[in-house]
Amino acid sequence: MYKTIRCDPKLFDKDLSGHVYIVTGANSGSGLATTEQLVRQGAHVIAACRRVSAGQEATKHLSGQKGSVEVMELDLGSLASVRRFAGLVKDKHQQLHGLVNNAGVMSTPQGKTEDGFETQFGVNHLGHFLLTELLLDLLRSGAPSRIVCVSSLAHAGMQKRSATIDFDDLFYEKRKYDAVEAYCQSKLAIVIYARHLAKRLDGTGVSAFSTHPGWIRSNLIKHTMPPWIQNILMRPFSGMLTMMSAEDGAQTQLHCLLDDDAPAHSGEYYSQNGLLYPNKENRAGGWPMRSPNPLTYDDEVAERLFETSLELVGLKNG
Ligand SMILES: NC(=O)c1ccc[n+]([C@@H]2O[C@H](COP(=O)([O-])OP(=O)(O)OC[C@H]3O[C@@H](n4cnc5c(N)ncnc54)[C@H](OP(=O)(O)O)[C@@H]3O)[C@@H](O)[C@H]2O)c1
């Protein structure tokens, strides 16, 4: 049996008054749980949601807490929406102390984002890539500040699929679409980008991390099975399966945001436990732990991914 890794409770006593965070996908699952904890500690959290009404409904119980929430529209499947969101944030705020790139989709049917990117690569990686790049100046102004890029153990492969970045066919236009493999590719891109970002930001006081948040009972699996099967029917086996609540699923991101020693590990991969790691030695997780995918540490792949992403989101020439 693998134990859920939890934050040192002292981290939750920290006063975050005056700190501004953005959490994407804050209306459900681990994004909501992360938002709740930061607001309880006095932070102002911009809840970046695809559906504003869902964000308002999900966070309304937080009014009266020490901190505050501001729900803003962000569709990561639209570069125009990302640019609009970043522009509005910059109009209102001069500093950012943390960005949690949490939103995600998993194993979607084959599809394209508004800009023609394969859905999972577009939403999970490219949307967050543009968002992060556009907000770097605010994060530098807020330094010491932190960027947490939520990935998955799938970045190392899942369900017998390996995880790689196919630069010749990122969007499955030449090869047959495989929903799980496309999820793995998008989540690997996130881990590689976080490490590259940390190197670029070395010395600026802005640190970056990637995480596997754990197997969380949430809506993420809706394209694989009806959520009630996982969230109700399989619930009695949660411990055995390492399946956890959204609150537990937020622990790894909160540790990266709040732990005093974390900046010394900028660029590293932090993992909750995970039964689905192919190798037994990885299943206990680790804060931080070495990624089982060697591509995570390939600097040439990282540079190529960075240049390709810049070009795809239209940032190549500044
Ligand atoms: N659940 C797990 O077992 C697990 C395991 C490993 C990694 N993760 C990762 O953890 C993160 C959080 O997942 P979760 O389990 O908390 O799932 P969740 O409850 O389904 O939350 C996903 C969030 O992402 C948002 N989202 C989806 N598409 C978006 C878009 N185009 N633009 C903006 N937001 C969008 C969703 O908004 P809507 O409600 O509007 O769709 C929702 O708020 C994801 O990155 C996921 O890949 C989860």
The ligand as a Gaussian input file, in Angstrom:
#p B3LYP/6-31G(d) Opt

LIG

0 1
 N       -7.526000      13.208000     -11.918000
 C       -6.409000      12.526000     -11.981000
 O       -6.365000      11.357000     -11.592000
 C       -5.160000      13.162000     -12.539000
 C       -3.998000      12.376000     -12.653000
 C       -2.854000      12.971000     -13.176000
 C       -2.882000      14.277000     -13.566000
 N       -4.036000      15.000000     -13.458000
 C       -4.011000      16.390000     -13.919000
 O       -4.516000      17.232000     -12.901000
 C       -5.109000      18.380000     -13.479000
 C       -6.452000      18.644000     -12.820000
 O       -7.294000      17.562000     -13.099000
 P       -8.555000      17.170000     -12.185000
 O       -8.423000      15.746000     -11.867000
 O       -8.741000      18.153000     -11.117000
 O       -9.704000      17.263000     -13.313000
 P      -11.035000      18.114000     -13.473000
 O      -11.801000      18.124000     -12.207000
 O      -11.675000      17.579000     -14.707000
 O      -10.499000      19.577000     -13.727000
 C      -10.000000      19.975000     -14.961000
 C      -10.189000      21.461000     -15.082000
 O       -9.641000      21.888000     -16.338000
 C      -10.574000      22.740000     -16.957000
 N      -10.431000      22.805000     -18.417000
 C      -10.627000      21.829000     -19.323000
 N      -10.475000      22.317000     -20.564000
 C      -10.160000      23.640000     -20.435000
 C       -9.913000      24.683000     -21.341000
 N       -9.962000      24.503000     -22.667000
 N       -9.632000      25.918000     -20.850000
 C       -9.608000      26.144000     -19.513000
 N       -9.863000      25.195000     -18.604000
 C      -10.145000      23.949000     -19.065000
 C      -11.923000      22.157000     -16.561000
 O      -12.941000      23.098000     -16.822000
 P      -14.454000      22.581000     -17.163000
 O      -15.034000      22.143000     -15.866000
 O      -15.098000      23.794000     -17.727000
 O      -14.319000      21.471000     -18.146000
 C      -11.664000      21.903000     -15.090000
 O      -11.811000      23.070000     -14.353000
 C       -5.171000      18.132000     -14.982000
 O       -4.118000      18.840000     -15.610000
 C       -4.933000      16.647000     -15.087000
 O       -4.358000      16.280000     -16.326000
 C       -5.164000      14.488000     -12.937000

